[in-house]
Amino acid sequence: HNSSFMVHSLFVIRRDYLLRMIAEFVELLNRLDALKQGQLWTEAGILLDEQFRRMLGAGADAVVQLSDTELLARVIEGEPTQVVRDKTLMLTALLKEAGDNAAGKGSSERARRFYLKALHLFLDVLAEGGVFDCPDFVPKVDMLTAAVGDAPLPVETLARLMQHYERSGEFAKAEDALFSIVESDPKRAGLLEFGTAFYERLRRQSDAALTFGNLPRSEIDASLADLRSKTSPSTDQHG
């Protein structure tokens, strides 16, 4: 009995730790929101830096320089598995706040770096699966892609978005991401195969799923033909 009591106690301690961590974080977001409303960007920046240091041991600008892998390594460091997911979601929200702060200060390039980092981190968590019960404080994927702005997204971001949209049944959005990859580099090796595999997977979906994903079966062949014409090496048309 003793060991199951120990396990239960540990679970309760961890759960309490997590709930306290989330409660403190939500409080921080409320404070940031108040500063944002008052356009007190410098004060908000100081608060953000403090929180980044608490979570990752480095300030906002140092954090955004880390590679996605390095960032994840910092999040995982010394935390039990159950906490890692929520900490990652908090970090996603914090990076979004840092982006808002940079945008508020008129630095759109810096803001974009934060938004992209938040988007990558969040897409990675979603790729792990099972996060359909995200806390309210987590920015949505569409909110982050909108925040990034109109400049073309990096191919690695587009590829992750495409996977995410396909997984969540938003097939038209997945196709948009695919064609954005094509536009950025139509001669990229393996692109035609990559795209063709995507349409082959779609063909195995039910009509209802395809309609729900805004990409009815009747459009798949036309899209595939379009992909072939854009990626085939022989095309030399101007238009």
N, CA and C of each residue as an Amber inpcrd file, in Angstrom:
protein
   717
   0.8350000  -1.2180000   0.0000000   0.0000000   0.0000000   0.0000000
   0.8650000   1.2610000   0.0000000   1.9920000   1.0910000   0.6970000
   2.8550000   2.2470000   0.8790000   3.3150000   2.8640000  -0.4390000
   3.6900000   1.9780000  -1.4010000   4.2290000   2.5000000  -2.6650000
   3.1580000   3.2250000  -3.4720000   1.9220000   2.6980000  -3.4720000
   0.8630000   3.3800000  -4.2300000   0.5160000   4.7170000  -3.5640000
   0.6190000   4.7600000  -2.2320000   0.4030000   6.0310000  -1.5200000
   1.4740000   7.0400000  -1.9390000   2.7330000   6.5510000  -2.0420000
   3.8510000   7.4100000  -2.4540000   3.6060000   7.9800000  -3.8510000
   3.2000000   7.0940000  -4.7610000   2.9520000   7.5160000  -6.1420000
   1.8420000   8.5580000  -6.1810000   0.7820000   8.2950000  -5.4230000
  -0.3450000   9.2320000  -5.3800000   0.1000000  10.5850000  -4.8110000
   0.8850000  10.5420000  -3.7370000   1.3690000  11.7830000  -3.1200000
   2.2040000  12.5800000  -4.1110000   3.0520000  11.8500000  -4.8300000
   3.9160000  12.5030000  -5.8180000   3.0670000  13.1570000  -6.9010000
   2.0330000  12.4290000  -7.3140000   1.1340000  12.9620000  -8.3490000
   0.4730000  14.2500000  -7.8580000  -0.0140000  14.2270000  -6.6090000
  -0.6930000  15.3970000  -6.0390000   0.2670000  16.5810000  -5.9410000
   1.5040000  16.2990000  -5.4880000   2.5150000  17.3590000  -5.3560000
   2.7900000  17.9790000  -6.7290000   2.9700000  17.1040000  -7.7220000
   3.2560000  17.6020000  -9.0720000   2.0940000  18.3850000  -9.6420000
   0.8820000  17.8640000  -9.3910000  -0.2990000  18.5490000  -9.9120000
  -0.4290000  19.9280000  -9.2620000  -0.2120000  19.9800000  -7.9620000
  -0.2830000  21.2640000  -7.2560000   0.7760000  22.2310000  -7.7600000
   1.9660000  21.6870000  -7.9890000   3.0820000  22.4940000  -8.5190000
   2.6790000  23.0980000  -9.8690000   2.0770000  22.2490000 -10.7010000
   1.6570000  22.6720000 -12.0360000   0.5470000  23.7190000 -11.9670000
  -0.4470000  23.4550000 -11.1300000  -1.5590000  24.4020000 -11.0010000
  -1.0850000  25.7510000 -10.4830000  -0.1380000  25.7180000  -9.5370000
   0.4060000  26.9600000  -8.9930000   1.1840000  27.7120000 -10.0730000
   1.9590000  26.9270000 -10.8430000   2.7550000  27.5050000 -11.9170000
   1.8360000  28.1970000 -12.9470000   0.7620000  27.5310000 -13.3070000
  -0.1770000  28.0880000 -14.2890000  -0.8910000  29.3180000 -13.7210000
  -1.3010000  29.2360000 -12.4570000  -1.9930000  30.3730000 -11.8340000
  -1.0960000  31.6150000 -11.8030000   0.1750000  31.3980000 -11.4440000
   1.1260000  32.5130000 -11.4220000   1.3320000  33.0840000 -12.8230000
   1.3440000  32.1750000 -13.7990000   1.5780000  32.6020000 -15.1750000
   0.4050000  33.4340000 -15.6980000  -0.8090000  32.9900000 -15.3930000
  -2.0000000  33.7250000 -15.8320000  -2.0150000  35.1260000 -15.2000000
  -1.5890000  35.1900000 -13.9480000  -1.4800000  36.4860000 -13.2580000
  -0.4790000  37.3950000 -13.9850000   0.6430000  36.8060000 -14.3860000
   1.6540000  37.5630000 -15.1240000   1.0790000  38.0930000 -16.4450000
   0.3320000  37.2360000 -17.1530000  -0.2740000  37.6610000 -18.4220000
  -1.2410000  38.8210000 -18.2100000  -1.9780000  38.7750000 -17.0950000
  -2.8970000  39.8790000 -16.7820000  -2.1410000  41.1810000 -16.5490000
  -1.0090000  41.0840000 -15.8520000  -0.1850000  42.2740000 -15.6280000
   0.3660000  42.8100000 -16.9450000   0.8230000  41.8820000 -17.7930000
   1.3440000  42.2930000 -19.1090000   0.2570000  42.9540000 -19.9420000
  -0.9430000  42.3970000 -19.8420000  -2.0660000  42.9200000 -20.6100000
  -2.3800000  44.3540000 -20.1860000  -2.3430000  44.5950000 -18.8790000
  -2.6010000  45.9420000 -18.3540000  -1.5390000  46.9280000 -18.8590000
  -0.2840000  46.4850000 -18.8760000   0.7940000  47.3450000 -19.3690000
   0.6320000  47.6070000 -20.8710000   0.1860000  46.5590000 -21.5790000
  -0.0340000  46.6910000 -23.0240000  -1.1370000  47.7210000 -23.2980000
  -2.2210000  47.6180000 -22.5230000  -3.3270000  48.5730000 -22.6820000
  -2.8410000  50.0050000 -22.4740000  -1.9400000  50.1680000 -21.5070000
  -1.4070000  51.4970000 -21.2260000  -0.2210000  51.8730000 -22.0970000
   0.1200000  50.9720000 -23.0320000   1.2650000  51.1600000 -23.9430000
   2.5710000  51.4050000 -23.1800000   2.6960000  50.7540000 -22.0350000
   3.9140000  50.8790000 -21.2290000   4.8870000  49.7640000 -21.6530000
   5.4330000  49.9210000 -22.8530000   6.2170000  48.8440000 -23.4740000
   7.5060000  48.5340000 -22.7220000   8.1610000  49.5790000 -22.2110000
   9.4310000  49.3550000 -21.5130000   9.2200000  48.5350000 -20.2420000
   8.2010000  48.9180000 -19.4530000   7.8860000  48.1850000 -18.2220000
   7.5230000  46.7360000 -18.5330000   6.7220000  46.5700000 -19.6090000
   6.3260000  45.2160000 -20.0060000   7.5570000  44.4090000 -20.4250000
   8.4780000  45.0680000 -21.1140000   9.7070000  44.4070000 -21.5560000
  10.5330000  43.8940000 -20.3870000  10.6020000  44.6930000 -19.3400000
  11.3510000  44.2960000 -18.1320000  10.6960000  43.0690000 -17.4870000
   9.3740000  43.1070000 -17.4120000   8.6120000  41.9930000 -16.8360000
   8.8160000  40.7120000 -17.6580000   8.7920000  40.8610000 -18.9850000
   9.0040000  39.7150000 -19.8810000  10.3940000  39.1130000 -19.6790000
  11.4010000  39.9820000 -19.6220000  12.7690000  39.5070000 -19.4210000
  12.9000000  38.7180000 -18.1220000  12.2910000  39.2500000 -17.0580000
  12.3220000  38.5510000 -15.7580000  11.7390000  37.1500000 -15.8870000
  10.5940000  37.0620000 -16.5750000   9.9150000  35.7750000 -16.7040000
  10.7160000  34.7960000 -17.5710000  11.3030000  35.2820000 -18.6500000
  12.1540000  34.4150000 -19.4850000  13.3300000  33.8840000 -18.6620000
  13.9120000  34.7680000 -17.8370000  15.0500000  34.3320000 -17.0070000
  14.6150000  33.2760000 -15.9970000  13.4330000  33.4720000 -15.4400000
  12.9160000  32.4830000 -14.4680000  12.6890000  31.1240000 -15.1260000
  12.1410000  31.1610000 -16.3350000  11.8040000  29.9140000 -17.0090000
  12.9930000  29.2390000 -17.6780000  13.8660000  30.0580000 -18.2860000
  14.9140000  29.4810000 -19.1280000  16.3310000  29.9570000 -18.8120000
  16.4410000  30.8400000 -17.8340000  17.7690000  31.2980000 -17.4600000
  18.4020000  32.2780000 -18.4350000  17.5880000  32.8860000 -19.3030000
  18.1190000  33.8770000 -20.2500000  17.0230000  34.8710000 -20.6030000
  17.4200000  36.0920000 -20.9680000  16.4500000  37.1210000 -21.3240000
  15.8170000  36.8710000 -22.6840000  14.8190000  37.6810000 -23.0190000
  14.0320000  37.4940000 -24.2460000  14.8940000  37.4230000 -25.5010000
  15.8160000  38.3710000 -25.6620000  16.6050000  38.4040000 -26.8920000
  17.5620000  37.2270000 -27.0170000  18.0410000  36.7300000 -25.8770000
  18.9020000  35.5420000 -25.9150000  18.0810000  34.3040000 -26.2630000
  16.8690000  34.2410000 -25.7260000  15.9970000  33.0830000 -25.9610000
  15.6270000  32.9510000 -27.4350000  15.3130000  34.0880000 -28.0630000
  14.8570000  34.0390000 -29.4570000  15.9960000  33.6500000 -30.4070000
  17.2530000  33.7720000 -29.9370000  18.4010000  33.3620000 -30.7540000
  18.6250000  31.8480000 -30.7160000  18.0690000  31.1780000 -29.7040000
  18.2750000  29.7300000 -29.5750000  17.6120000  28.9860000 -30.7280000
  18.2190000  27.8720000 -31.1350000  17.5620000  27.0320000 -32.1420000
  16.3660000  26.3580000 -31.4680000  15.4500000  25.8250000 -32.2760000
  14.2680000  25.1650000 -31.7160000  14.6700000  24.0220000 -30.7840000
  15.7150000  23.2880000 -31.1750000  16.1910000  22.1570000 -30.3610000
  16.7660000  22.6320000 -29.0320000  17.5720000  23.6930000 -29.0830000
  18.1630000  24.2390000 -27.8600000  17.0740000  24.7510000 -26.9130000
  16.0800000  25.3800000 -27.5030000  14.9800000  25.9310000 -26.7180000
  14.2560000  24.8160000 -25.9650000  13.9530000  23.7450000 -26.6900000
  13.2580000  22.6120000 -26.0910000  14.0960000  21.9680000 -24.9890000
  15.4090000  21.8930000 -25.2150000  16.3080000  21.3200000 -24.2090000
  16.2440000  22.1250000 -22.9110000  16.1720000  23.4520000 -23.0380000
  16.0800000  24.3170000 -21.8520000  14.7540000  24.1110000 -21.1130000
  13.6870000  23.9220000 -21.8830000  12.3550000  23.7380000 -21.2740000
  12.3330000  22.4430000 -20.4630000  12.9210000  21.3960000 -21.0450000
  12.8660000  20.0600000 -20.4410000  13.7340000  19.9620000 -19.1870000
  14.8240000  20.7220000 -19.1790000  15.8160000  20.6440000 -18.1100000
  15.2010000  20.6280000 -16.7140000  15.4060000  19.5270000 -16.0160000
  15.0000000  19.4370000 -14.6110000  13.5100000  19.3980000 -14.3440000
  12.6880000  19.2260000 -15.3760000  11.2330000  19.1880000 -15.1510000
  10.6910000  17.7760000 -15.3680000   9.7110000  17.3460000 -14.5430000
   9.0330000  16.0820000 -14.8210000   8.2210000  16.1800000 -16.1180000
   8.0580000  15.0530000 -16.7770000   7.4100000  15.0190000 -18.1040000
   6.0730000  15.7450000 -18.1560000   5.2320000  15.5480000 -17.1220000
   3.8900000  16.1580000 -17.1540000   3.9730000  17.6760000 -17.2080000
   5.0380000  18.2230000 -16.6160000   5.1610000  19.6720000 -16.5420000
   5.6640000  20.2590000 -17.8610000   6.4630000  19.4550000 -18.5920000
   7.1060000  19.9600000 -19.8050000   6.1020000  20.5160000 -20.8120000
   5.0230000  19.7710000 -21.0250000   4.0350000  20.2060000 -22.0170000
   3.4440000  21.5660000 -21.6440000   3.0460000  21.6940000 -20.3850000
   2.4320000  22.9630000 -19.9650000   3.4310000  24.1050000 -19.9600000
   4.6670000  23.7780000 -19.6020000   5.7070000  24.8070000 -19.6070000
   5.9620000  25.2840000 -21.0480000   5.9070000  24.3350000 -21.9880000
   6.0850000  24.6840000 -23.4010000   4.9550000  25.5900000 -23.8820000
   3.7370000  25.2780000 -23.4480000   2.5870000  26.1080000 -23.8210000
   2.7140000  27.5100000 -23.2220000   3.2130000  27.5780000 -21.9830000
   3.4320000  28.8880000 -21.3540000   4.4680000  29.6820000 -22.1300000
   5.5230000  28.9740000 -22.5290000   6.5940000  29.6390000 -23.2770000
   6.0750000  30.1540000 -24.6230000   5.1890000  29.3870000 -25.2540000
   4.5650000  29.8330000 -26.5040000   3.8500000  31.1680000 -26.2850000
   3.0650000  31.2220000 -25.2030000   2.3240000  32.4520000 -24.8890000
   3.2790000  33.6010000 -24.5720000   4.3690000  33.2790000 -23.8790000
   5.3370000  34.3100000 -23.4850000   6.0550000  34.8820000 -24.7150000
   6.3980000  34.0010000 -25.6580000   7.0470000  34.4530000 -26.8990000
   6.1030000  35.3410000 -27.7050000   4.8200000  34.9800000 -27.7100000
   3.8210000  35.8040000 -28.3930000   3.7480000  37.1930000 -27.7390000
   3.7770000  37.2180000 -26.4010000   3.7800000  38.4980000 -25.6740000
   5.0140000  39.3260000 -26.0150000   6.1600000  38.6500000 -26.1110000
   7.4080000  39.3500000 -26.4520000   7.3130000  39.9260000 -27.8580000
   6.6330000  39.1950000 -28.7550000   6.4020000  39.6950000 -30.1130000
   5.5200000  40.9270000 -30.1020000   4.4480000  40.8590000 -29.3110000
   3.5470000  42.0150000 -29.1840000   4.2990000  43.2250000 -28.6430000
   5.1950000  42.9520000 -27.6870000   5.9640000  44.0240000 -27.0660000
   6.9010000  44.6750000 -28.0830000   7.5810000  43.8300000 -28.8710000
   8.4890000  44.3580000 -29.9020000   7.7050000  45.1590000 -30.9420000
   6.5220000  44.6410000 -31.3190000   5.6780000  45.3500000 -32.2890000
   5.2300000  46.6910000 -31.7090000   4.8980000  46.7040000 -30.4170000
   4.4870000  47.9230000 -29.7420000   5.5820000  48.9750000 -29.7420000
   6.8340000  48.4840000 -29.6940000   7.9770000  49.4020000 -29.7260000
   8.3480000  49.7820000 -31.1570000   7.5850000  49.2570000 -32.1310000
   7.8280000  49.6040000 -33.5300000   8.9060000  48.7760000 -34.2120000
   9.2840000  47.6490000 -33.5880000  10.3280000  46.8040000 -34.1840000
   9.7010000  45.5490000 -34.7960000   9.2100000  45.6760000 -36.0380000
   8.4400000  44.5790000 -36.6330000   9.3110000  43.3560000 -36.9580000
  10.5690000  43.5890000 -37.2920000  11.4690000  42.4750000 -37.6290000
  11.7170000  41.6180000 -36.3820000  11.9310000  42.2980000 -35.2570000
  12.1660000  41.6020000 -33.9900000  10.8850000  40.8840000 -33.5540000
   9.7630000  41.5600000 -33.7520000   8.4670000  40.9570000 -33.3990000
   8.2620000  39.6630000 -34.1770000   8.5790000  39.7070000 -35.4700000
   8.4100000  38.5290000 -36.3310000   9.2340000  37.3350000 -35.8260000
  10.4540000  37.6250000 -35.3460000  11.3060000  36.5330000 -34.8370000
  10.6420000  35.8380000 -33.6450000  10.0550000  36.6500000 -32.7540000
   9.3680000  36.0760000 -31.5860000   8.1370000  35.2650000 -32.0090000
   7.3570000  35.8230000 -32.9260000   6.1440000  35.1210000 -33.3750000
   6.4870000  33.7900000 -34.0510000   7.5330000  33.8110000 -34.8800000
   7.9460000  32.5730000 -35.5630000   8.3950000  31.5260000 -34.5580000
   9.1550000  31.9660000 -33.5630000   9.6510000  31.0410000 -32.5380000
   8.4680000  30.4450000 -31.7730000   7.4850000  31.2840000 -31.4620000
   6.2820000  30.8090000 -30.7560000   5.5330000  29.7940000 -31.6190000
   5.4100000  30.1030000 -32.8920000   4.6840000  29.2270000 -33.8170000
   5.3730000  27.8710000 -33.9240000   6.6910000  27.8710000 -34.0940000
   7.4370000  26.6040000 -34.1940000   7.2530000  25.7610000 -32.9390000
   7.4050000  26.4140000 -31.8020000   7.3060000  25.7100000 -30.5250000
   5.9220000  25.0760000 -30.3720000   4.8950000  25.8530000 -30.7020000
   3.5230000  25.3730000 -30.5530000   3.2250000  24.2380000 -31.5280000
   3.6960000  24.3720000 -32.7670000   3.4720000  23.3080000 -33.7530000
   4.1730000  22.0190000 -33.3340000   5.3290000  22.1600000 -32.6920000
   6.0290000  20.9750000 -32.1920000   5.2230000  20.2730000 -31.1020000
   4.6330000  21.0680000 -30.2080000   3.8030000  20.4740000 -29.1450000
   2.5990000  19.7780000 -29.7670000   1.9720000  20.4400000 -30.7360000
   0.7940000  19.8520000 -31.3840000   1.1590000  18.5730000 -32.1360000
   2.3740000  18.5390000 -32.6850000   2.8210000  17.3540000 -33.4270000
   2.9880000  16.1520000 -32.4920000   3.2710000  16.4400000 -31.2160000
   3.3780000  15.3570000 -30.2290000   2.0060000  14.7040000 -30.0190000
   0.9660000  15.4520000 -30.3800000  -0.3880000  14.8850000 -30.3140000
  -1.0860000  15.1450000 -28.9920000  -2.4020000  15.0510000 -29.0460000
  -3.2160000  15.0800000 -27.8320000  -3.3990000  16.4200000 -27.1530000
  -3.0320000  17.5220000 -27.8140000  -3.2210000  18.8140000 -27.1350000
  -4.4430000  19.5250000 -27.6920000  -5.5900000  18.9160000 -27.5360000
  -6.7640000  19.6110000 -28.0230000  -7.4470000  20.3370000 -26.8790000
  -6.8760000  20.1310000 -25.6860000  -7.4280000  20.8170000 -24.5090000
  -6.4410000  21.8860000 -24.0470000  -5.9970000  22.7100000 -24.9960000
  -5.0390000  23.7630000 -24.6480000  -5.6610000  24.7620000 -23.6780000
  -4.8810000  25.1990000 -22.6730000  -5.3950000  26.2570000 -21.7940000
  -5.7290000  27.5140000 -22.6020000  -6.6190000  28.3220000 -22.0520000
  -7.0820000  29.5350000 -22.7590000  -5.9750000  30.5230000 -23.0690000
  -4.9010000  30.5000000 -22.2410000  -3.8590000  31.5090000 -22.4470000
  -2.9650000  31.2280000 -23.6560000  -3.1150000  30.0430000 -24.2540000
  -2.2410000  29.7000000 -25.3870000  -2.7750000  30.3250000 -26.6790000
  -1.9330000  31.0660000 -27.4000000  -2.4010000  31.6500000 -28.6690000
  -2.6980000  30.5510000 -29.6890000  -3.7080000  30.7650000 -30.5120000
  -4.0600000  29.7730000 -31.5370000  -3.0870000  29.8610000 -32.7210000
  -2.9960000  28.7790000 -33.4700000  -2.1000000  28.7350000 -34.6340000
  -2.4060000  29.8790000 -35.6020000  -3.6950000  30.0850000 -35.8960000
  -4.0750000  31.1310000 -36.8580000  -3.7050000  32.5290000 -36.3550000
  -3.7880000  32.6940000 -35.0300000  -3.4270000  33.9750000 -34.4270000
  -1.9330000  34.2400000 -34.6280000  -1.1330000  33.1880000 -34.4760000
   0.3250000  33.3330000 -34.6340000   0.7080000  33.5430000 -36.0990000
   0.0580000  32.8100000 -37.0070000   0.3990000  32.9970000 -38.4290000
  -0.0130000  34.3930000 -38.8820000  -1.1220000  34.8940000 -38.3500000
  -1.5430000  36.2570000 -38.6930000  -0.5520000  37.2770000 -38.1480000
  -0.0710000  37.0180000 -36.9100000   0.8670000  37.9460000 -36.2660000
   2.1900000  38.0300000 -37.0210000   2.6110000  36.9160000 -37.5940000
   3.8910000  36.8780000 -38.3170000   3.8880000  37.8690000 -39.4900000
   2.7020000  38.1120000 -40.0480000   2.6030000  39.1340000 -41.0880000
   2.5990000  38.5620000 -42.4880000   2.6860000  39.4530000 -43.4680000
   2.4930000  39.0540000 -44.8620000   3.7480000  38.5360000 -45.5460000
   4.9090000  38.7810000 -44.9510000   6.1440000  38.3190000 -45.5940000
   6.1180000  36.7960000 -45.6890000   6.7010000  36.2270000 -46.7600000
   6.6720000  34.7710000 -46.9190000   7.2780000  34.0610000 -45.7030000
   6.6640000  32.9490000 -45.3370000   7.1580000  32.1770000 -44.1980000
   8.3250000  31.2930000 -44.6400000   9.2700000  30.9870000 -43.7290000
  10.3390000  30.0520000 -44.0700000   9.7580000  28.6800000 -44.4420000
  10.4540000  27.9650000 -45.3070000   9.9550000  26.6650000 -45.7700000
   9.7310000  25.7000000 -44.6060000  10.6440000  25.7010000 -43.6140000
  10.4720000  24.7660000 -42.4860000   9.1760000  25.0680000 -41.7220000
   8.8230000  26.3520000 -41.6330000   7.5820000  26.7340000 -40.9570000
   6.3870000  26.2400000 -41.7720000   6.4570000  26.4520000 -43.0810000
   5.3620000  26.0270000 -43.9630000   5.1590000  24.5130000 -43.9010000
   6.2700000  23.7790000 -43.8670000   6.1710000  22.3160000 -43.8170000
   5.4900000  21.8640000 -42.5240000   5.8310000  22.5230000 -41.4120000
   5.1960000  22.1760000 -40.1370000   3.7230000  22.5450000 -40.1370000
   3.4210000  23.7140000 -40.7120000   2.0180000  24.1380000 -40.7940000
   1.2150000  23.1610000 -41.6400000   1.8200000  22.7420000 -42.7430000
   1.1400000  21.8140000 -43.6450000   0.7930000  20.5140000 -42.9070000
   1.7650000  19.9820000 -42.1670000   1.5260000  18.7550000 -41.3870000
   0.4180000  18.9710000 -40.3670000   0.4820000  20.1140000 -39.6940000
  -0.5120000  20.4110000 -38.6640000  -1.9150000  20.4850000 -39.2620000
  -2.0420000  21.2160000 -40.3730000  -3.3640000  21.3690000 -40.9870000
  -3.8900000  20.0330000 -41.5140000  -2.9860000  19.2390000 -42.0750000
  -3.4340000  17.9360000 -42.5760000  -3.9170000  17.0630000 -41.4210000
  -3.1580000  17.0740000 -40.3240000  -3.5290000  16.2770000 -39.1420000
  -4.8640000  16.7040000 -38.5770000  -5.1130000  18.0330000 -38.5960000
  -6.3700000  18.4990000 -37.9910000  -7.5100000  18.5850000 -39.0120000
  -7.2770000  18.0250000 -40.2030000  -8.3540000  17.9310000 -41.1910000
  -8.6500000  19.2110000 -41.9450000  -7.7420000  20.2190000 -41.8230000
  -7.9360000  21.4780000 -42.5600000  -7.1590000  21.3820000 -43.8720000
  -7.7070000  20.5830000 -44.7940000  -6.9480000  20.2040000 -45.9920000
  -6.6670000  21.3670000 -46.9380000  -7.6120000  22.2910000 -47.0680000
  -7.3860000  23.4390000 -47.9570000  -6.2220000  24.2850000 -47.4390000
  -6.1460000  24.4490000 -46.1190000  -5.0410000  25.2180000 -45.5340000
  -3.7150000  24.4820000 -45.7200000  -3.7770000  23.1420000 -45.6110000
  -2.5650000  22.3460000 -45.8250000  -2.0900000  22.5280000 -47.2650000
  -3.0470000  22.5460000 -48.1890000  -2.7050000  22.7350000 -49.6000000
  -2.1140000  24.1310000 -49.8320000  -2.6780000  25.1450000 -49.1840000
  -2.1200000  26.5050000 -49.3090000  -0.6650000  26.5340000 -48.8680000
  -0.3860000  25.8350000 -47.7510000   0.9980000  25.7870000 -47.2490000
   1.9030000  25.0840000 -48.2600000   1.3980000  24.0070000 -48.8580000
   2.1750000  23.2820000 -49.8740000   2.5160000  24.1980000 -51.0430000
   1.5190000  24.9380000 -51.5270000   1.7760000  25.7970000 -52.6890000
   2.6600000  26.9990000 -52.3330000   2.6480000  27.4120000 -51.0670000
   3.5870000  28.4550000 -50.6480000   5.0220000  27.9220000 -50.6830000
   5.1860000  26.6340000 -50.3240000   6.5150000  26.0140000 -50.4070000
   6.9530000  25.9750000 -51.8700000   6.0220000  25.5910000 -52.7430000
   6.3190000  25.5080000 -54.1830000   6.7380000  26.8780000 -54.7160000
   5.9810000  27.9160000 -54.3200000   6.2980000  29.2640000 -54.8120000
   7.6720000  29.7290000 -54.3620000   8.0520000  29.3460000 -53.1300000
   9.3380000  29.8180000 -52.6090000  10.5040000  29.1540000 -53.3330000
  10.3010000  27.9120000 -53.8020000  11.4010000  27.2190000 -54.4780000
  10.8650000  26.0540000 -55.3070000  10.3170000  26.3570000 -56.5120000
   9.6530000  25.3180000 -57.3090000  10.5900000  24.1880000 -57.7370000
  11.9060000  24.4620000 -57.7810000  12.8480000  23.4350000 -58.2580000
  13.4340000  22.6080000 -57.1160000  12.9150000  22.8320000 -55.9010000
  13.4190000  22.0840000 -54.7320000  13.3060000  20.5730000 -54.9800000
  14.3810000  19.8710000 -54.6780000  14.4170000  18.4180000 -54.9110000
  13.3590000  17.7040000 -54.0780000  12.6640000  16.7700000 -54.7120000
  11.6990000  15.9420000 -53.9830000  10.3580000  16.5910000 -53.7250000
  10.1990000  17.8250000 -54.2180000   8.9730000  18.5650000 -53.9200000
   7.7450000  17.9340000 -54.5830000   7.9070000  17.5120000 -55.8330000
   6.7840000  16.8880000 -56.5460000   6.3330000  15.6070000 -55.8360000
   7.3300000  14.7990000 -55.4110000   7.0030000  13.5460000 -54.7090000
   6.3000000  13.8440000 -53.3840000   6.8150000  14.8510000 -52.7040000
   6.2610000  15.2620000 -51.4170000   4.7940000  15.6810000 -51.5860000
   4.5390000  16.5050000 -52.6030000   3.1840000  16.9810000 -52.8720000
   2.2610000  15.8670000 -53.3390000   2.7960000  15.0080000 -54.1970000
   1.9920000  13.8950000 -54.7180000   1.5600000  12.9750000 -53.5790000
   2.4860000  12.7070000 -52.6590000   2.1660000  11.8490000 -51.5060000
   1.0280000  12.4610000 -50.6770000   1.0540000  13.7950000 -50.5590000
   0.0050000  14.4990000 -49.8280000  -1.3590000  14.2490000 -50.4800000
  -1.4210000  14.3990000 -51.8100000  -2.7040000  14.1890000 -52.4980000
  -3.1370000  12.7250000 -52.4650000  -2.1700000  11.8100000 -52.4790000
  -2.5130000  10.3780000 -52.3740000  -3.1500000  10.0980000 -51.0120000
  -2.6090000  10.7390000 -49.9690000  -3.2030000  10.5550000 -48.6270000
  -4.6180000  11.1300000 -48.5990000  -4.8070000  12.2670000 -49.2520000
  -6.1370000  12.8790000 -49.2860000  -7.1460000  11.9830000 -49.9940000
  -6.6830000  11.3180000 -51.0390000  -7.5970000  10.4340000 -51.7840000
  -8.1680000   9.3340000 -50.9030000  -7.4130000   8.9680000 -49.8580000
  -7.8840000   7.8960000 -48.9590000  -8.8710000   8.4140000 -47.9100000
  -9.0610000   9.7260000 -47.8550000 -10.0230000  10.3110000 -46.9120000
 -11.4460000  10.1250000 -47.4480000 -12.4130000  10.1840000 -46.5300000
 -13.8130000  10.0820000 -46.9630000 -14.2350000  11.3930000 -47.6290000
 -15.2920000  11.3170000 -48.4410000 -15.8200000  12.5250000 -49.0890000
 -16.2060000  13.5720000 -48.0550000 -16.8040000  13.0860000 -46.9530000
 -17.2550000  14.0020000 -45.8960000 -16.0650000  14.7460000 -45.2910000
 -14.9690000  14.0090000 -45.0280000 -13.7760000  14.6260000 -44.4300000
 -13.1780000  15.6580000 -45.3850000 -13.1540000  15.3210000 -46.6690000
 -12.5960000  16.2400000 -47.6720000 -13.4430000  17.5060000 -47.7860000
 -14.7590000  17.3230000 -47.7970000 -15.6590000  18.4790000 -47.8740000
 -15.5010000  19.3470000 -46.6390000 -15.4090000  18.6890000 -45.4790000
 -15.2230000  19.4140000 -44.2200000 -13.9000000  20.2000000 -44.2340000
 -12.8900000  19.6210000 -44.8800000 -11.5850000  20.2750000 -44.9640000
 -11.4840000  21.2680000 -46.1160000 -12.6250000  21.5770000 -46.7520000
 -12.6960000  22.5410000 -47.8670000 -11.8780000  22.1570000 -49.0960000
 -11.6720000  20.8680000 -49.2750000 -10.9500000  20.4270000 -50.4680000
 -11.6590000  19.2030000 -51.0370000 -12.7980000  19.4310000 -51.7180000
 -13.5800000  18.3010000 -52.2270000 -12.7700000  17.4300000 -53.1970000
 -13.1440000  16.1690000 -53.2810000 -12.4230000  15.1930000 -54.0970000
 -12.2440000  15.6660000 -55.5430000 -13.2640000  16.3480000 -56.0580000
 -13.2220000  16.7910000 -57.4580000 -12.0650000  17.7520000 -57.7250000
 -11.5560000  18.4000000 -56.6800000 -10.4820000  19.3780000 -56.8910000
  -9.0830000  18.7630000 -56.8170000  -9.0140000  17.5330000 -56.2810000
  -7.6930000  16.9420000 -56.0360000  -6.8950000  16.7520000 -57.3260000
  -7.5530000  16.2250000 -58.3690000  -6.8330000  15.9840000 -59.6300000
  -6.3130000  17.2790000 -60.2410000  -7.1660000  18.3120000 -60.2200000
  -6.7690000  19.6080000 -60.7730000  -5.5780000  20.1730000 -59.9950000
  -5.6220000  20.0310000 -58.6670000  -4.5320000  20.5360000 -57.8250000
  -3.2380000  19.8050000 -58.1130000  -3.3460000  18.5070000 -58.2930000
  -2.1630000  17.6950000 -58.5740000  -1.5560000  18.0850000 -59.9200000
  -2.4270000  18.3170000 -60.9070000  -1.9440000  18.7490000 -62.2300000
  -1.2340000  20.1010000 -62.1220000  -1.8120000  20.9780000 -61.3080000
  -1.2410000  22.2970000 -61.0730000   0.1500000  22.1650000 -60.4350000
   0.2470000  21.2720000 -59.4560000   1.5190000  21.0190000 -58.7720000
   2.5690000  20.5350000 -59.7800000   2.1610000  19.5910000 -60.6290000
   3.0970000  19.0350000 -61.6290000   3.6060000  20.1220000 -62.5710000
   2.6760000  20.9810000 -63.0220000   3.0970000  22.0190000 -63.9730000
   4.0390000  23.0260000 -63.3170000   3.8300000  23.2790000 -62.0280000
   4.6780000  24.2560000 -61.3340000   6.0590000  23.7150000 -61.0000000
   6.1260000  22.3910000 -60.7600000   7.3920000  21.8270000 -60.3020000
   8.1720000  21.0960000 -61.3880000   7.5390000  20.8860000 -62.5650000
   8.2590000  20.1220000 -63.5850000   9.3760000  20.9690000 -64.1750000
  10.5670000  20.3590000 -64.3440000  11.7480000  21.1290000 -64.7740000
  11.6320000  21.7000000 -66.1850000  10.7460000  21.0770000 -67.0210000
  10.7320000  21.4770000 -68.4330000   9.9830000  22.7820000 -68.7010000
   9.1270000  23.1940000 -67.7390000   8.3150000  24.3870000 -68.0320000
   9.1730000  25.6210000 -68.1440000   8.9250000  26.3380000 -69.2080000
   9.6980000  27.5430000 -69.4430000   8.7790000  28.6820000 -69.7680000
   7.5220000  28.5320000 -69.2940000   6.5350000  29.5360000 -69.6790000
   6.7270000  30.7980000 -68.8470000   6.3460000  31.9120000 -69.4460000
   6.2950000  33.1490000 -68.6610000   4.8360000  33.5460000 -68.5800000
   4.3520000  33.7180000 -67.3670000   2.9480000  34.0880000 -67.2570000
   2.6470000  33.8700000 -65.8290000
